[in-house]
Amino acid sequence: MLAACLVLGLVSADQAFTGFADPVVMTVAAVMIVSAAISRSGMLAHALRPFRRWMRAEMGIAIVYSALCGVASAFMNNVGALALLLPAALATCRSAKVSPSRILMPMAFSSLLGGLVTLIGTPPNVILAELRNDFGKPAFGMFDFAYVGLPLALSGIVLTILLVRFLPSHAASEGEPLKFRIADYLFELRVPENASRSLTVETLAAIGTGEDRLAVHAIDRGGVLVTAPRLSRPLLVGDVIQVEGRAPVVETALERLGLELATDAEDDLLEGSFVECVVTDRSSLIENAEVTSLLGHAGASLVAISRRGKNIANGLSAMRLQAGDVVLLQMAPERTTNLAQEFDLLPLAVRPLNLRVVAKDWLPVAALLGAILAASAGVVSLAVALMLAVTALGLSGRLRGAVYHDIDWPIIILLAALIPVAQAFAASGAGETIAGMISAAGSGQPGWMMIGIALGLTMAVTPFLNNAAAVLIMGPIAAQTGIDTGVPVDAMLMAVAIGASCDFLTPIGHQSNTLVWGPGGYHFSDYARVGTPLTLLVLVFGTFLITSVWG
């Protein structure tokens, strides 16, 4: 878009990269760094301890984790808050024998709703706060969003917890850990030298009961692939069998039949632990043909893959990973953290990733609180306050060289490139034209209806655009519409802020939704079943709140 605007003469060459100097960009980057430092501090995991006695039943677990996720996302990156609590939530579900499908979606939606409460809760709020300056008013303050965001977040979290109970429960059997109930894994097993000579496909397929029986997809015999083998086919030494099933059932097959995992692990990996990881949408392993090699160089071996929503028919070596896949890796336990950072994976281990620095470190939280207080008191701007917090964390060794990894660079580049485009869009008069059309259509209508239209339109475009991009486009249009119709600009900007952060209808609309897709065992339609009533709540209740507070 920036290149097109340069070629068309809509953006001058000397203005092309001014977005990188905008305080909004530096604010968002600093929030990402401080959020990551808090994730590594262990403070949120420590905050779980007082609530342990309440997390023995489904409702208590859902309330505690959703509330913590909402509170954390109000002051740190939404995805970071969810990723920090997700491993602990899965471990709690396993110990309480509760289905993760009843817990993880409320957590994901809570991370989005919590971001509505403060200025730094989500990038759209930061952008709109600065946009307010263009209409002759000071930027929104740290807690100006709370008047609408807090009641909306509370009601939305309660509704989600109630609605998710109507989703199918993917509960685990008595003897099977819940973290292995993510979906069926695709494994490759090898027949060793000392295996029984009477093994057949039927012998292997008989392992397990009911829906948990192993499915034998193919046999690789010396490079010759036999798909859908008949049950009577014998299994010979050296055969590599592709099976699909639950991890504990495969373990039974290994023990009972004397088979072994067909991994390329080096000798020092054979005794390593097994770690489940979610492939995030930032992972360099996505659609990469060299996954096995890359993991091997990092000291890990790919054991199995689970993909929600469809069976996997290809072998592990031919698989192309996708966001939301769950991979089962074998590695030395001490390598888990470095590998997760290198490939942007989210470990679903019993010991969460955030405990790797210290068990409890107050400094990152204190740095964030200091920045918030300084900005709220008007001592310095928010961007400067957060940058000073980052500097303090760096000097104290809390960043440990991970500062560049902690920044979500696609978001930074997107913001920096779209800011001059948005300015050109406003200067061209296109925004005023679109605002005039909306104003003409809503002529004579009450103010609450125009606020509802702005909120609804923003919610409609956000699934197709990054939420920051939606704000840059819809913000000026909504503000100009407010000027034309007599609706307060603040109300229209607030409607855009709420709409850009509320995408509940698909698992791919926001990174938080994608992270829980596989571990929660959800189907694509599950998001719409819970997200549609929640979207209507945001539209109706949000319009009422914005009209009452800002209208």
Buried (B, 14 or more C-beta within 10 A) or exposed (E): BBEEBBEEEBBEEEBBBBBBEBBBBBBBBBBBBBBBBBBBBBBBBBBBEEBEEEBEEBBBBBBBBBBBBBBBBBBBBBBBBBBBBBBBBBBBBBBBEBBBBBBBBBBBBBBBBBBBBBBBBBBBBBBBBBBBEEBEEEBBBBBBBBBBBBBBBBBBBBBBBBBBEEBEEBBBBEEBBBBBBBBBBBBBBBBEEEBEEEBBBBBBBBBBEEEBBBBBBBBBBEEEEBEEBEEEBBBEEEBBBBBBBBBBBBEBBBEEBEBEBBBEBEEEBEEBEBBBBBBBBBBEBBEBEEBBEBBBEBBBBBBBBBBBEEEBEEBBEEBEBBBBBBBBBBBBEEBBBBBBBBBBBBBBBBBBBBBBBBEEBEBBBBBBEBBBEBBBEEEBBBBBBBBBBBEBBBEEEBBEEBBEBBBBEEBBBBBBBBBBBBBBBBEEEBBBEBBBEBBEEBEEBEBBBBBBBBBBBBBEBBBEBBBBBBBBBBBBBBBBBBBBBEBBBBBBBBBBBBBBBBBBBBBBBBBBBBBBBBBBBBBEEBBBBBBEBBBEBBBEBBBBBBBEBBB
